[in-house]
């Protein structure tokens, strides 16, 4: 990153490290990424870095590979003042000063020159960083209306810093919460994933609810507030409290699909709440999976990911049944490619419950490892989807996935063990 600044500076271009990497350094952290801002245009950058590739999602940005790292270099710019909150992509190349003015929060308008060691901080972002303060640059309502994604970014940065909002920023977020509906599903999903992968996803969820955004963004989760649970088993409180508490237990190995499954895993309790001898939520797992499927489809998540997340949610309540299964059924589950993630969801569900009981979880882990020791995982699939489509003259779709699943099940149960047997099995399925 130093070399990029050095080379572009020597060529006469105003070039600085900018944004999150600078913020991390001011917090005493080693930055995970260093982004670079410059007065050079992408075409001019490519003269000095021929391997630079334009970034499709960010106009005016290129990615420069250097050794084992890749750095994003963006030309200083200013926004087009006319925007509907959905399409803020109209930009004009500009100066560092105007580039700072277009940034959303003071803690993001931080520029550092690694050569001169100078900090360019026109909006006192370092001071706000010391206070852990999230404050819009300029008039908050105007900034939100210019790009409604700033609603979610404010929440994410507050959670990232475990900080607080400037009063004017807080007021604008509450008053304009409904503008979140103007965002495309894909932009909402991308920001949600960043929140859930951050250090304090519980703060982000609580803020989304408190600020009134969640009812427009994910009403399925907002509805969990006030849904009581059996007091003997859930001292943490209602379904919302349980969900938020689950997110405080996220670990590094819990990837994004697990985290999304976690926030939806009990959403079906809203529809299945009944009281007889005590509070019950019959069949809430399958209802939760349906709710997650609809919500994630609205957020434009790829179907393959939705299917996986729905599968995890659907089966998160069946953990006690594994010990009663014969080996052929147990083989299907313990060899399933998503089983380890199902165990992760089970762990997070327990962590979100007070008191947390791990006896069943530990028994399953012990049985799982014992089973794998005596029943090694089968080799990779005997046929690919492309081979099945060629054999049966099928187009890509659910039917191919169904056949692959049945083939996988037969393989792990030991019914087939060679490619020839797999082809025969698939051919026989077509005649059924």
DATA-V249045 format. One line per field, one symbol per residue. phi: phi as a letter, one per 20 degrees, with the letter a starting at -180 (. if undefined). psi: psi as a letter, one per 20 degrees, with the letter a starting at -180 (. if undefined). A space follows every 50 residues. Layout:
BEGIN
phi=???
psi=???
END
This chain:
BEGIN
phi=.fffffffffendfcbfbngffgfffendfffccecdbeffgfffffecg efdfegfcfndcddfcledcdedcfgbcfffebendceefccfbdfffff feffcgfdedccefeemeddcfdlffffffeldecfenegffffffbfff gffffffffgeldbdfgffgfffffdgfffffefgffffffgffffeffc fffffffgffenfffeecgfegfffnefcgffdcffofffgffffgffeg dgfeffffffgffdfdffffedfbccfbfccfmfffffffffgfffffem fggfffgffffffgdfdeffeffeefgffffgffeffdffffffffffff fedcfeddgfgfffgffffffffecgfffggfcefffffffdldegrfff ffffffffffffenfcbcffffffffffffef
psi=hghgggghghijpopqqqchgggghhjjqpqhqoqpqqiprhhhghhhnh jppqohiopjqqpopocjrppppppprqqpioqjihmkiorpqbrgghgh hiqgqhiilpppoigikqpomiklhhghhhilpopqpboghghghhoihh ghhggghghgilbrqqghggghgghjhiihiiqqhhhggghghhghirim hhggggghghijhhhhgmhhhhiipjoqrphhimiibahggggghghijp rhinrhhghghgiihjhihgijpqpdhapqmpkhghghggggggghghjk qqhghgggghggghjijjhiihhiqrhhghggghipijghhhhgggghgg hippqopjggghgggghghgghhimqpqrqqhqrhghghggjlqqpahgg hgghghggghghijhqjrhghghhgghhhhi.
END
